[in-house]
Amino acid sequence: MRPDWFPPLAVTSACATIGYVAWSGHVLALPASIAFPALWSVARSRRTAAACSAAYFLAASRGLPQGVAAFYESDIWPGLILWLVASSCFVFVHAALWSRQSGGWKSLRYLAAMILMAIPPFGIVGWAHPFTAAGVLFPGWGWIGLAALAAGLAIMTTRYRPAAAITVVGFWLWSAAFWTAPNMGQGWQGVDLQLGNSLGRDNSLARHRDLVATLRRQRRPDTSTMLLPESALGIWTPSVTRLWRQQLSGTDLNVIAGAAVVEPEGYDNVLVRVSANETEILYRERMPVPGSMWQPWLPLTGRSGGARAGFLANPIVSVGDQRVAPLICYEQLIIWPILQSMLHDPDLVVAVGNGWWTKGTSIIAIQRASTQAWARLFDKPLTMSFNT
């Protein structure tokens, strides 16, 4: 007879394996996350359900400690603490909604957990959400595909899970056989940079001229709009504005790039559009990285600073005659920003990031995979630009 501890240990280990595989940065691996609700539902106790949830989430977000250590140039302890704190929301929701009852009641509870982890406040740290797999399983299905996946996840918590698993695997194999990446978007071109942690910190004239030269060198003949990574332009000031307009003089090129708009009470992480004739702040980030950027507790202590969160503001922006859904860095890892944007049926998705601090982790690969999956679900072109 097996020891009493073996089933909980086996289930917890399986959850960790699923989290590791699904969130490895390969878009076609995302559907592995669909096994999580099945394992959560067979847990024998709330304690085991909590352990399963922790194992899945911690394995999925395993790059965070190393990334935080690199960002702050410190030892790994701050990253480990943040890693554990971030997982607490996921664990709390799934442990609280776990039930010994089976059938439809457990399915409803899991659906409630999924919804809570998709929207604020819990959705602020709603990483590794199985909803992301919808774009791989049901490319082009849009909201119907998302509903189909939600139904499949709910069934995975019932005794009909073998039938649901077989169906999901069938769609998975079909998608893997015929998978195509999203189109770039007509007239759009993303430019990846390898400038490390100097991007956004080096605001010298030489750096800006080098960026313009890079755009000129890489521009394709059919390109009218080029995309640069998050923080590419550093602090956005009138001097930087004049410099870029001068450098683009005589061209018909639109440049969209990340920058920071600093004000006494804090700063906005933004995308700006600049051309030879005009400039504008195109988009203000709805959800900066909690902790390192967004620090809502500062006003409570009488201090200012940190990035401001726009939350439900500007889900889409206009670039010429196109409606664009922008996603900056952290917004690519959570659910509600992209779903809010898709409610407005944009023509294009653009995604930027400054991931120099993620070296040696799969974080940028996960950002890319997640964004590709959402673009394929809603059949939208996608343009991306990252700095490493």
C-alpha positions, 0 to 999 in steps of 0.5 A: 500500500502506498504511504498516505503522503505519496498522492499529495506529493505526486500531485504537487510534483505534477503541478510543478512540472506543468508550470515549468513546461507550460511557461517555458517560453514556447508558445505551443507549450502553453496548453500544458497549463490546462492540466492544472485544474484537473490536478487541483480538483483531485487534491484530497484537502485544502492544504494539498490544493494550496500546495498544488497551486504554489508548486504550479505558480512558483514553477511558472514564475521561476525566473523572477528571483534571478531577474529581480536580483539582476535588476536591483544588482543585489543578492537573490533574497529580494527576488525570492521574497517577491516571488513568494509574495506574488504567489500568495494571491494565486495560492489564496484564491485557489485554496479558498475556492477548493471544495471537497464536493465534486461535479458542477459545484467544483467546476463553478468554484474553479471558474470563479478562481479563473475569473478572480485571477484574470481581473484586478485586484488579484489579476494584478499578479495573475501570471501563468493563467491557463486562459492564455492557451486559448490562442494555441488551441483555438486560433482565430476563434476570438471570444468563442474560443475563450469561452470554449477553453473556459468550458474545457477547464471547468470540465477538467475538474469533473469526472468527465476530465478524460474526455475533455483531455482527449479533446484538448489534446486533439486541438493541441496536435492540430494547432501544432501541425498547422501553427503560424505566427501572427502577421506583422501588420501592414506598414509596421516594423518592430526593431529589437535592440541589444543595448542592455541596461544602458537603454533608457539611462543613456540620454545622450545626443549620441545615443539618440542619433545611434537609434535614428541611424539604426532605424534608417538602416533597418527600415524596409521599403514598405514600412511607414511605422517603426516600433522601438522598445520600452524606455528606448527614448529615456525621459521624454523632454522638449529637448528630446522631442526637438532632437527626434523631429530634426533627425526625422526631417525629410522622411515620412517615417513614424516612430513609436517608442517607449519613454518616461514622462516625469512629474513631481508626483511620479512618472508615467511609462509611456509610448510616444509617437514622433515624426518629422512634423508632430509628436504625441504621447500615444499611450500610458501604461495601464499596469506597471510592474508592481513593487519595482515600478508601481508603488501605491503605498508611497502616498500613504507615507507622504512620499511621491514617486513610482510609476502611475497605473492607468488601469482601465485607461486608453485600452486602444490608441489611434495611429493614422487610420488604425486602432492599436492595442498597446502592451508594455512589458508587464501587461503581456504577462497578465490577462485583463489589459489584452482582454480590455483592449480586445473589447474594442476590436483593434486592428493591431497589437503592439508589444514592447519591453525592456528585458535586459534584466531577464538575461538567463531566464525565460521571461521575455520568451514567455512575454512573446509567447503569451502575446502571440497566443492572444494575437492568434486567438483574436486573429490580429496582426502583432508587432513586437520590439524588445531590448535585451 
